[in-house]
Structure formats: C-alpha cells, structure tokens
C-alpha cells in the first residue's frame, strides 16, 4: 500500500528559495513593524493611500517575484509518487502552485497572492494580470459588467486572496487539514515555528490520531515533544533527501 503523507509548510521552506520570513529574528516585520499595516484589512478598506501602498509593496516584495526552490520541487516529486495527500501551507507566496503541486491537495491556510477577487461581486482575478496593469491602475477596481446595473462596470475594490489581519481564514481550510492530517500515515512539518494558530494546531490533532510526526526546522518548536523525528538541517538539502528515501522505501 502506498504511504499517505500529509505536509504542513511554513516560512522556512520559502526562505530556502530566497524569501525573507516575516516573524524570525531577521524577519520583514521584526525589522519593520510598520509594514504589518500592508496586510491590515481595516486600513485597506478605508484608506485609498493604504490600498495603493499595499498593492505596490506586494508587487515589489520578494514574495511576488520569488521562484520555487529545490525543497518545493521535492514535494512535487512526492506528489507524483502518489504519496502526498495534503499540502497545507502557512505561506501565501503561491510557490507550491508555481512548483507544480496540484491545487486539489494544496490548502492555503493564510490565503494566496496568486489570485485576487472583487470584494463587491466576488469576481476572481489572476493577480499577475492586475500587477501588470498596476502603473495604470494603482488602486485596482473590478471591470466586470453587471447585468442588474445596466451593464455598468462593478467598480468594486480588488484585493489579493492573502488573509489580511482582521480577516477569517478561508472557509473549510482548517477542517480539511485536520481531516487529511489525521488520516495520513505520517505528518511532516517543514519550516514552521508552529507559533501561529490555528495552523499550528494541526500537529496536536494529528498526534492525537496516532499519526507519526516529523518536524524539520532549523530552530525549536513548541511541539517538538510530539515529534517522532526532529530534523534540524538545511531544508533545501534535507527535504529532497527525505523525499527520495521515503519514495525508495515505498517502492
């Protein structure tokens, strides 16, 4: 029987691809706490300047311009081997999608910068299309024509699908993660400090279901005691190695 592996990824997998983390000692928000306002929903909704700054900052940030690293690609390999049943991520950089993992197994716990939506009529947008026109339209608006408004454009505010401070997590994201993590043969935590809730609670939920847990992170986490295996090596080296070993054991 093919082994079922659930994975939870945090900032550590993306720092290996060149994205600075937000909360670590050298994190973006640790050094520039004022920039947390980029993702403040109240400021975004009420202040045009804050909205324009948020869009511009996101376009110029490493999050938008990054490419998947070898660690991301290792998880694509795990999926192609038929072993990856859940890829829950705390990152909103869309690098798992860019690397080639299937959207059907990815759960973006904190949303994603890859897509955007109109806050009025809920029309979906590819963020890349909005970023391409940001110079002409620094405060992006919805151009969808609405039948019930005589084919006038909706003109609602557009926002990326990142979960901003003050917003709820995406519908059903935690429930799906709990369910699939509890049904897996193993749970791997890759590059998460397990400090941010509710995402971190996937670990005790899986542990309670008797699922063996591997935590791969440079620093300690509060759930190390629940782990069957702790790996404190460079993720860009350690994760591809773990994937290759796991596939070999299962073939």
N, C-alpha and C positions, 0 to 999 in steps of 0.2 A: 504493500500500500504506500502511495506517495505521502510523504510527510507534509502536514499543513503548517505553514509558518506565518504568524501574524507579526507585523513590524510596526513600531512607533518611532518616528524620526523627529529629532529636534534640531536646533541651530547647528550643532556640531557637524552634521553631515554636509551642511552648506558652507560652513567656514572652511571645510576641506576643498570647496570649489571656489573659494575666494570671496565669499560674502561675509562681511564682519557681523558678529552676532549683536543682539540688541542689549542683552542684560549682563553679559560677562564683564570681567574687570576692564577689558578694552572695548566694551560694547558701545554701540552708537548712542544709546540712551543713557548709559553710565557717564559718558563723557559730555554729552549734550542733552541734558534732561528736557530742555525747551523743545527738542524735536519730537518728543512724545505727542505734542499737540497736532502733528501731521495726521495722526490717526485718532483724533478726538471727534466723535460724531456730532456733538453739540456745536463746536466751532465750525465744522464742515457745513452744517445745515443753515447756520445763522449768519455766517460772515463770508462774503464773496472773496475777500483777500485771503482768508484762511483756506478757502477752497482752491483758489488758484495756486497758492503756495504748496498745498498738499499734492496737487497734481504734478506740479513742476518738480517737487522734491522726489516724488515717486519715479518720475521719468528719468531723473538724473542719478538715482540711487543705484548702488551695485545690485540690489535685489532685481531690478528690471533688466539690467544688462548682463547678468551672470549666465554662464553656461553650465550644464550638469558636469559633475566631476566623475572620477572613476568609481566612487562609492555609490553614486546614483545609478551608474550603469550596471554595477554589480546586482542591484535589486531588480533590474530589468532581466538580467540573466536568471535570477531566482524565479521570476515570474514565468519566463519562457520554459523553465524546467517543470512548470506546473505545480510549484510548491508554495507560491506566495498567495495567501488568501485575503490578506488585509494589509494595506499600506496607509496607516493613519499618520498624518504629519501635522506638527505644530507650525511648520514653515508655510509662509504664504507666497513663496517665490516661484511656484509652478515648475520647479526643476524636475520633479518626478514625472510630470507630464512631458516636459521637454526631452527628458532622457528616453521616454518611450514606454513607461508603465501605463497600463490601461486605466482610463478614468473610472471604470467599473469597480476596481479594487482600491482606488485612492479615496481616502476620506480627508478632506482639507478641514481640519478641526478649527483653524483660525481663518478660514476663507482662502482665497487665492487672488493674486494680482493678475492672473492670466485672463480673467473675464471681468466684465463690468455689467451694471444694469441701471436702468432708469428707475429712480426712486418714486416716480409717479405712476407710470403704466407698466413697470417691470419688464420692459423690452430688454433683451440680452445683447451685449456687445462684446466683441473681441477687444481687449484693452489695447492691443497693438494698433488697431485702426484709429483709436482715439489718440494714442500717443503720437501717431504720425501726423495728426492734424492739430496738435496742441498749440503750435505757434499761431495758427489762425483762430483757434477757439480755446483760449486758456481756461475758460470756465465751461467745460463741455455740457451741452444740452441735448436732449433727445429729439431727433428729427423725424421720428415715426409719425405718420399722419394718422389721425384718429377719425374714424367714420362718424362717431357720435358728436364730433366737434366740427362737422362740415369739412373734413379733410385738412384741418389746420394741423401744423406740427404740434406734438405733445409739449415740447419745451421743458420737460421735467429735468431735474438735476441728474447727472450721471455720476456714479460712484463705483470705484473698483469693488470687487467682491471680497476684499480683505475685511476681516471683522475688526471694526474700529472699537476703541474704548467706549463703553456705554452701549454696545450692541450685543445681542444674543448670539450664541454660536449657531451655525447652520442647522436647520431642522433635521433631527434624526441622526446627526453626526456621532454623538456620544453613544446613542443606543446601538447603532450599527457596529461601532468599535468595540463596545462591551461584549456584544454577542459573538462577533467573529474572533476576538481575542480569547474568549472563554472556551470556544470550540476548537481552538488550534492545538497542535501538538507541541508547539513552542511559541513563546513571545520573545522577540528581540527588541530591545530599546537601543536605538542608535543616536548618540549625540544629544541626548536630552538631560538637563539637570533635574528634571521631574519636580520642578518648583511651581509650575504654572498649572492651576486647576481650572476646569475639571479634567483636562487632558491627562495629567499625571495619575489620576485615579484608575486609569486602565490597568495599571500594574497590580495594585491590590485586588482588583476584580478578577484578573486572570489568575493570580496566585491562589485566591480563594477557590477557584475552579480546579486547582491542582495542575495548572499549566507551568512547565519548567520555564524559567525566565533567564535570559542573557541580557546583561546591561553592558553596553560598550560606550564608554565615555571617559574623557581624559580626567575629569575630576570626580569626586564622590557624589552620590545622590542619596536622598533620604530613604530610598527603597533598596539600597544595596543589600540589606539584610534579607530581602525576599528573593534575591537572585541566586540561581544555581551556578551561574558562571559570570564572573566580572572580567571585562577586558579593558585595560587602561592604555591601549596602544593607539597610534595614529589611525584614525578611521579610514583614511584613503588607502592604507595598507591592510589593516586588519579586517575590514568588511569584505573586500574581494576574496581574501583568504578564507574567511568563514563560509562565504557562499560556495566557493569551489569545494571545500571539504564536505559541506553539507550535501551538495549535489552528488559528489563521489560516493558518499556513504549510502545514498539512497538509490544509486543506480544498480 
